[in-house]
Amino acid sequence: MNVNGVTNSTPVYNPSSASKTAQQKTADKTETVSGSESGVVYEPSNEQADKVTKKYTQNTEMINKLKADAEARTAQLRSLVEQLITGQGNSIGTADDIWSFLRKGNFTVDAATKAQAQADIAEDGYWGVEQTSSRILDFAKALTGGDPDKIEEMRNAFEKGFKQATKTWGDKLPDISQRTYAATMEKFDAWANEEK
């Protein structure tokens, strides 16, 4: 048996060539990284920093906008009512007399005033159920900054205001007011459910 054929073979693995190959690979990799880039550094997280706390603040811009809009529209409505009362030959001395006069319904309305009032309280009108209930909820959200912990406080304030309006009116409020109340309560419920 001749062993020369086995001993004259070249080795398959040469540690010096393998070492150079690894060094070349490392050199190739470091050449591709630009000098301005750096590696990722692991920094352990701070548990308190990981907790996100949301701060709720009043949206004063929205509050002022809603107030200004309401004041302008209320002045417009008041003007209509004053024209109506003056046209009837009646004079009203106090605010209580206005509500009593309107509640009784013993008056006639000219066509232009009637058309304006109907447009204002229509489903898509400014004083209609949808727009009024949406404004009430927008105002509640603006006052609380959207804080879900304040939903019930805002709902209670709305209910209190509705009861005061009913007392001022002197009787059960008209149907449109009742529907607006129901729509507003539904919107408070939807807001509460969103937050759950």
C-alpha positions, 0 to 999 in steps of 0.5 A: 500500500502506498501512503504517498498519495495520501500524504502528498495531498493539500489540506482542505482546511488551513487555519492561516488562510481561514484567519485571513478570510475572516479578517478580510471579511471584517475589513470589508464590513468596516469599510462600508460603514461611513465615518459619521455612522455609529453602532447601536448602543443599548440603553436600558429603559426607565420604567417611569419614562415608558408610562405615557401620561396624557395631560388634558387641557382646555381648548380655549380657542374652541371655547371662545369660538363656540361662545362667540358663535352662540352669542351672535346666533342668540342675538339674531334670535333675540332680534327676531323675537323682539321684532315679533313682540313689537309687531304685536303691539306688546311691550315686554318689561322683564325677561320672564315676560318674554318666556311667558309671552312665547310659551302662551303662543298668543301671537301672529308671525310674519312670513319672513320671521316664520321662514327664518325660524323654521330654517333655524330649527330644521334638522340641519339648522343651527338651532336644530337637534343635531347641530345643537347637541353637537355644539353642547358636546363640543363645548364639554370636550373643549372645557375638559380638554377631552378628559374622559374622567370629566364626562359625568361631570359635564353630563350632570352640568348639562342636566342641571342647565336643562332643568334651569331652562325648564324652570325659566320657561315655566312648563315642559320645554317644547318638543325640539328641546326634548329631542335635543336633550335626548340626542345630547345624552346619546352623544355623552354615552357615545363619548363614554363608550369611546373611552372604554 
